[in-house]
Amino acid sequence: MTKLTFFIFFILFAGALYIVSFSGCNESPSAPQSENLTFTGDILPIFEAHCNYPGCHNSTDKQSGINLTNWSSIMLNGSDFGAEIVPYNAKWSHIIQHINTDTTLGPVSEPLMPKAKAPYTNGMPLNRNILLKIMSWINNGAKNDNGEVAFSNIYRKAFITNQASDYIAVVNLDNMFLTRYVVVGESENTLSAPHNVAVDNQGKYFYVTLINDGFIEKFDAMTYQKLNRLYIVSAPGHVIITPDGSKGYVTNYNINGAERYIRSFNTADMTIINTISDVTMNATHGGRITTDGNLLITTSELGEYIQIINTHTDAVEQTIPVDNIVPPTGNGTGFFRPIAVSLSTDDRYAFITCDRSNDVRVLDMNTRTIIRIIPTGLYPIQSECSPDNKWLYVANRNSNSVTVIDVNTLTVYKTISNVGAQPHGVAFTADGKYAYITCESVSGTFVHHPAVGSSTPGTTAVINVQNHTKVKNIEMASFPAGISITR
């Protein structure tokens, strides 16, 4: 089975409408780059000639919150919807989507700009050479006249996989702005498909699983430089890093049952330490490590088992079926399909999301028995417990919702509707004020200006945890999936 055939099969099997393009990592012809362009000398005159008219994007009117009269307003203030320009990536900068008419250069959104009428302009699209000049400036970092790049030194951030675009989107948690796209993978002809991401507790490195390539990649969390890569398993699902950052684990979402194992690796030199196998490890996907670092809990979607692994010996201590009718063969029933796991902050409970039975199964970590089944929306994928151990958020992919569970009573407290199109991942900020929900956006959209083209934007929703309401949609590249937030 080729990598491409396997990936398509994996997507269909997973039950998601994964609409992706496999042409050159979904990249389009980009603007020629010139490092000689300056903001004041080359870019500002374009905005002055086409965008800064009365009622448009000047310092007084600021339509949609956009002020194109100076670098700081453009780069640091953005718009009412967030960042308009992402340094080093013109294709996925929102401003380009509105002044571009060529879908080979990137997504195209209405309304087309500039819209000013005579005597200012005739409302015609920008000349292609002018568009390419703006794109070139952005691709070189969208620098100011001093050579500075916006948001170069941020520490509170979220790393989000854009699975259908081969990027990691970096969001500044201080203002909820998209600030960078980090390129992943090295495939020339197919998507590498970054599925899951984990930043270590020290905030030094983040690790990405490439579910189509079989690799895991390591990056510097500050410079975004790729440091190393390791072929780990045929279909790496989740990556889990120990609390001290010295060791990692990667689940194996091999859906044909041939590779019933996961692997541990040394994070320092990116070498495999152990292969941990068990007959119940049929398509392992989710995984979490307890706060003390002693135990790894994984879930096998097709085996319908939970595995508890000793991280010191890498030995499987116990396997637990998610239901009494699940056979011990590791072939499952197809009725439950546990896809992911999260832990309460005190490690008392493991929460197992089951995408076929549409529920969360609560595993008591002391007795190692399932003590509660909590109904959710349709096709729950990932869940996460708030830092204060009060709430469990569950992303319901096929309901476009989040189920809020009271951890104290283990009952549903609220359902947050219309979170986004196909919610997938969940992560809380360290202070517990906000929850970030990645939304695949492969069917339907929650972007404020839907785009057309070979690849379309997705969103990550921001939830105010105090009142469990959505406060923002952050647009980004295609198929937001995994997410990890700095501690």
Secondary structure, 3 states (H helix, E strand, C coil): CCHHHHHHHHHHHHCCCCCCCCCHHHCCCCCCCCCCCCHHHHHHHHHHHHCCCCCCCCCCCCHHHCCCCCHHHHHHHCECCECCCCCCCCCCCHHHHHHCCCCCCCCEECCCCCCCCCCCCCCCCCCHHHHHHHHHHHHCCCCCCCCCCCCCCCCCEEEEEECCCCEEEEEECCCCEEEEEEECCCCCCCCCCEEEEEECCCCCEEEEEECCCCEEEEEECCCCCEEEEEECCCCEEEEEECCCCCEEEEEECCCCCCCCEEEEEECCCCEEEEEEECCCCCCEEEEEECCCCCEEEEEECCCCEEEEEECCCCEEEEEEECCCCCCCCCCCCCCCCEEEEEECCCCCEEEEEECCCCEEEEEECCCCEEEEEEECCCCEEEEEECCCCCEEEEEEHHHCEEEEEECCCCEEEEEECCCCCCEEEEEECCCCCEEEEEECCCCCCCCCCCEECCCCCEEEEEEECCCCEEEEEEEECCCEEEEEECC
